[in-house]
Amino acid sequence: MRASSLTIAIWLLSAASMAAAQGVVADANAPKGRLPGVATPTAYRLDFTILPESERFSGHDEIEITLHESVKSLYLHGRDLTMSRAVARVAGSVVPGTWTQVDGTGTARLDFTRALPAAQVTLTFDYSAPFGDSASGMYHVNVGGEWYSWTQFESIDARAAFPGFDEPGFKTPFTVSVTTHPGLVVVGNAPEVSVTRTADGLEKHQLAATRPLPTYLVAIDTGPFVHRTSTIPPDAERSNPMPVGVVATQAQKDRMDYVMRETPQIVQLLEQYFGQPFPFSKLDQIGSPVMPGAMENAGADTYGDGIIFLAPGATTREQQEFGMVVAHELSHQWFGDLVTPAWWDDIWLNESFANWMGYRIGNEWRPDLKVGLGALIEGFDAMSTDALTVGRPIHQRIETNSQIDSAFDAITYGKGGQVVAMIAAYLGDEKFRDGVRLHLSRHRYGNATSEQFFQAIADAAREPKVLAAFKSFVDQPGVPVIDLQRKGSTLVATQSRYAHLGSHPSAETWTIPFCFRVGQTQQCRLLDRQVTTVEAPGDGVLMPNVRGAGYYRFDLEPGDWKSLIASSAELPPGEAIATTDSLWASFLAGRTPASLLIDEARTMAANPDSSASVSPGEHLSAMHLRGVIAPASESAYASLIASIYGPRLEALGFDPAVGAHASDDPDRQQVRRQLVALAAFEAHDSGVRALLKTAARKYLTGDAKALDPAFLTDALQVVAEDGDAGTAQMLVDKALSTEDATLRQSELAAAAGSGHADVAKYLLNLDDKRLRNFDREVLIVVLAQTAATRDLAADWFLANYEKLLARSNGIFISSVVPGALGTQCGVEQADRIERTIGPAIEKAGVAVLEFQRTVESIHDCGVMKAARATELAAALAAK
């Protein structure tokens, strides 16, 4: 699973309620996490009747199980299912059962009229269940007047579609059939083998049996889809052509070319890396209008429409996201689907590895897009979360169902991906790749643990010390910071746990793969003690994180900081980003003076890489958003941003019309977009804003060539800022009238980013049947991430939290909390938030960790603001 760059903060609150499940009968003996283990499923036969326009669907479910002991009651999974029949067939007899849901997360108990023996048993169920309206369980959406249904089962939402043993450790074949309206398309994990007409005029689609799968990787999609098919040619790893398809709603039928054209190359790059063919019989790439990310269903990957359905002239950012997310999901077909975690404890490895592979293979697919650099950015961003005292290790024990979704966070994706990259870089690409291949060969179509992966890497590399490095980063929380001091021709490296100003996390020690450079001389060492002295001859510039590949921060003596900053325009992108991260981390820890932040922003602006050059400005922008830069310093701040980034934009040139800069390389196009945003919204450059507004007005009146997609959201936001409530209403109406995913989100985000209190109140109370849950969450989060409406949105969220929670199913609600509240800054604000909704979160047991992290972050920001805001204001005024 992968959340897209914008939507990780706005995963939907589903109408399929977990927190408020109906018909639950309490059972003190019911397992809260893993099932007792008295039964093992060996095969499923699922027969659905799916009419997408209906409120409910029905199913006939047969599960072959092995009972390991005699039982009269059996625990399994099913959530909000209306059960009409449940029986067990054993030794030629039928034993009736009574179905009872005993937990809101979907644990159920099956009570039989007599004890079943330890034997091979067939469980049979007839039931119905409601469709959801968000990406959870089996859900349906009206698109352009036609109804479609999809499934999204990770992590524990398969139980909302059929009774079963909904744990990753159970892998079985699934044989699926779907009865539906004539002419509809049915897509699942395996190829369709027949379509037959039923007595009541419907059609039954029979799919082939799958390879062994866990429940969370099953997919069943039904509707009037457009299904385009082709084949991927044979290659060195695969001797036969491979069926590949793209599945879209009718609204996206004209945007299928890009994903159809580019998918084969990504598949073949992955086959080359893993050294074996695609592990399933076919691949479909499926779009959904409400999927806020993507999901690696075996042979049936599902994505948000905006990720894969790209229009001609797609922006650099859109193509980067396509490459990374598609490579991420397809890498899961081997690492996650072919070999699956034994339990949710190890889902971190599933996602961390895929994150690393997504950036790696995306970079091989299109080197000109610099996709790989995003991995470093995501890793350094994760350090902000990992630096908190409230947190978790990457490898976290999962004991209850309510803990599972906390594993899908920045620690798993950002930190985990960076740690995998760090170990791979230290060992060397071939040794690490050989370890991956060994792991897959040992557990093909089965399950494996983190320990087994570590052992495969160590066995292939023949470097057992790598186990200590891996484990030190995955089994404990926190970010290491390496304090470096020169002592003649040596370098004294002192490691400790990074802490924000006023924070006191527990002490930790890591085995750190430390690669540094003095001048042109590079070295790598494993730092496994608190203090290590290494030889470092020469007096050149000290770069303590070569290529930015290490998951650690560094701090330097004043002279070394100044020398590194002076060279920042020439640093490679990864090292430049690492420098900005560590410099700002030092400031937030109460060490580096604010004046160095400004010096680095000025020098780094000349770095040719788009991400590196604007990163210091984006850090300043974050301080502005959270109110650390006070209103009295607004003018000085805007002038500073203008003086640093205005000349760069002027040198590049800016014309918002379609194709005006089409001849530029992708990175040049990307940096222009970032500079335009800084100029328009931080520097308040009247000239840039006028160009954007003029182009947007022409675009809104039908001149599609007036506004390039790269500047769409920014231009519409300028119109919204300079407009009134009527302008926002116009943008919302346009958004809800289109199924163009990019345009819909841009228009909603622009309206929410207007900065007008009356518009914010209108949007928060908007009642429009066209507004999907996904759309509503976009509005909430953008309002909270706009300085002028930040507090109003937070107040609304606090007042309505229990209502939102009541209709949520829990999955990724954890990310809505920081999205709505995370821009607050102050000790008093943290205390107020804790008092207001802390008890409700604790009682519900949903998003507890994310809430605690958010409160701590707000508190830490307040401490830093009190201690350093005056100094930062003086630095802005002086520069």
Secondary structure, 3 states (H helix, E strand, C coil): CECCCCHHHCCCCCCCCCCCCCCCCCCCCCCCCCCCCCEEEEEEEEEEECCCCCCEEEEEEEEEEEECCCEEEEEEECCCCEEEEEEEEECCEEEEEEEEECCCCCEEEEEEEEEECCCEEEEEEEEEEECECCCCEEEEEEECCEEEEEEECCCCCHHHCCCECCCCCCCECEEEEEEECCCCEEEECCCEEEEEECCCCCEEEEECCCCCECHHHCCEEEECCEEEEEEECCECCECCCEEEEEEECHHHHHHCHHHHHHHHHHHHHHHHHHCCCCCCCCEEEEEECCCCCEECCCCEEEEEHHHHCCCCCCCHHHHHHHHHHHHHHHHHCCECCCEEECCHHHHHHHHHHHHHHHHHHHHHHCHHHCCCHHHHHHHHHHHHHHCCCCCCCCCCCCCCHHHHHHHCCHHHHHHHHHHHHHHHHHHCHHHHHHHHHHHHHHCCCEEECHHHHHHHHHHHHCCCHHHHHHHHHHCCCCCEEEEEEEECCEEEEEEEECCCCCCCCCCCCCCEEEEEEECCEEEEEEECCCEEEEECCCCCCEECCHHHCCCCEEECCHHHHHHHHHCHHHCCHHHHHHHHHHHHHHHHCCCCCHHHHHHHHHHHCCCCCHHHHHHHHHHHHHHHHCCCCCHHHHHHHHHHHHHHHHHHHHHHCCCCCCCCCCCCCHHHHHHHHHHHHHHHHCCCCHHHHHHHHHHHHHHHCCCHHHCCHHHHHHHHHHHHHHCCHHHHHHHHHHHHCCCCHHHHHHHHHHHHCCCCHHHHHHHHCCCCCCCCHHHHHHHHHHHHCCHHHHHHHHHHHHHHHHHHHHCCCCCCHHHHHHHHHCCCCCHHHHHHHHHHHHHHHHHHCCCHHHHHHHHHHHHHHHHHHHHHHHHHHHHHHHC
